[in-house]
Amino acid sequence: MNDSRIRASVAAKIKDLYTITNDLEEMLPGHHFTLDGHLVGSIGEERNILANPFKCFEDMQMMHHTKTLGICAGG
């Protein structure tokens, strides 16, 4: 699957998530079904990787360097 098809598919799935949460809130008045931060963050990370795969590589290199220097936990 090429990048534009992946982007379109991801966008459709995100729209589906919002449709589902809205439907649940209509079915169950007074209850809120929000997309949690973990899910939204994961979607954002994948979007950024699709937009700039080299940025992901640069981030991984930076993490390696900080661990090597003992700057971050786990190093």
C-alpha positions as CSV (number, residue, x, y, z in Angstrom):
1,M,0.0,0.0,0.0
2,N,1.5,3.4,-1.0
3,D,1.7,6.4,1.4
4,S,-1.3,8.2,-0.1
5,R,-3.5,5.2,0.3
6,I,-2.3,4.7,3.9
7,R,-3.0,8.3,4.7
8,A,-6.4,8.1,3.2
9,S,-7.2,4.9,5.1
10,V,-5.9,6.3,8.4
11,A,-8.0,9.5,7.9
12,A,-11.1,7.3,7.3
13,K,-10.4,5.2,10.4
14,I,-10.0,8.4,12.5
15,K,-13.3,9.7,11.2
16,D,-14.9,6.3,12.1
17,L,-13.6,6.7,15.6
18,Y,-15.2,10.1,16.0
19,T,-18.5,8.7,14.5
20,I,-18.5,5.8,16.9
21,T,-17.8,8.1,20.0
22,N,-20.6,10.5,18.9
23,D,-23.0,7.5,18.4
24,L,-22.2,6.2,21.8
25,E,-22.8,9.6,23.4
26,E,-26.2,9.9,21.6
27,M,-27.2,6.3,22.7
28,L,-26.1,6.9,26.3
29,P,-26.9,10.5,27.3
30,G,-24.7,11.9,30.1
31,H,-21.8,9.6,29.3
32,H,-18.7,10.9,27.4
33,F,-16.6,8.7,25.2
34,T,-13.4,10.6,24.5
35,L,-10.4,9.4,22.5
36,D,-7.7,9.0,25.1
37,G,-4.3,10.7,24.9
38,H,-2.4,7.4,24.3
39,L,-4.4,6.6,21.2
40,V,-4.3,10.2,19.9
41,G,-0.5,10.3,20.6
42,S,0.1,7.0,18.8
43,I,-1.8,8.2,15.7
44,G,0.2,11.5,15.7
45,E,3.5,9.6,15.9
46,E,2.5,7.4,13.0
47,R,1.4,10.4,11.0
48,N,4.7,12.1,11.6
49,I,6.6,9.0,10.5
50,L,4.6,8.9,7.3
51,A,5.2,12.6,6.7
52,N,8.9,12.4,7.4
53,P,10.5,8.9,7.8
54,F,14.0,10.5,8.1
55,K,12.8,12.4,11.2
56,C,12.1,9.1,12.9
57,F,15.6,7.9,12.2
58,E,17.1,11.2,13.5
59,D,15.0,10.8,16.7
60,M,16.2,7.2,17.2
61,Q,19.8,8.4,16.7
62,M,19.4,11.1,19.3
63,M,17.9,8.7,21.8
64,H,20.9,6.4,21.2
65,H,23.3,9.2,21.8
66,T,21.6,10.3,25.0
67,K,21.6,6.8,26.4
68,T,25.3,6.4,25.5
69,L,26.1,9.6,27.3
70,G,24.0,8.6,30.3
71,I,21.7,11.6,29.9
72,C,18.4,9.7,29.9
73,A,17.1,6.8,32.0
74,G,17.9,3.4,30.7
75,G,21.3,4.4,29.4
